[in-house]
């Protein structure tokens, strides 16, 4: 499930509306390194990644079923 304010897959992009391109991005790594950039090239790159991730996300109503399936698979 992805909302407009999201911190998922170590990518944070906050938007004010569906057609608004963020002007700043924040990237977090597993080692707790944080990078913030306002460079247009980086913002565009992360915006494309965010849009690809959001377009492939399950709708909220399907998320619990998917998580339960993962739990079953891990438990096997």
N, C-alpha and C positions, 0 to 999 in steps of 0.2 A: 504494500500500500504506500503510495507516495502523496504527500500533501504539498501545498505551495511553499511552506517553509520546511525544508527537509535536510536532515543530516544522514545520508545513506551512502554506503559504499565509499565512505571517506570524502564525500563531496558535499559542500554546502552552497546552496544558491537560494537567495531570498528574492522573491518577486513580489511586485505590487499589483500585478494583473497578468492575465494570460499572454498578452502581447508585449510585455515589458521585458527588455533584455537587461539583466543585472549589470551594474557598472563595476562591481567588485566580487571576487570569488575568494573562497577559503578552502584550502585543501588540508585535511588531517591524515596523518599516516598512522599505522599500527604502533609505531614507536613514539607516538605523541608529538611528532613534529608538526607544526602548523605553519602553513604558508598562506599569505594573503597577497593578492595581486589586483591591480586596477588597470593593467596593461590590456588594451583592446584585444590583442591576439590571444592572450591567455583567457580572458573573459569569454571570447567567442568559442574557444576550444572547449572550455568547461561547460558552456551553455549547450553546445552540440551534444556533449556526453550526457548532460542532465536530460535533455530532450529525448535522446535515444533511450535512456533508462526509464524515464517517465512513460514513454509511449509503449514500452514493453511490460510495464507493471500490471499486476493483476488488479482488478477492481476490488475495493474494500470488502465486498461481500464474499469474495473467493479467497481472501487471505487466510482466514482461520482453517479452511479445508486444506490449503497448501501447507501450512505450518504443521497441522496434524499428520499429514502424509510424511513430512520430513522427520517428525518425531518417530513414527513407525519404522521408517527406513533406517534411522540411526540406531534404534533399539534392536534391530535384527542382528 
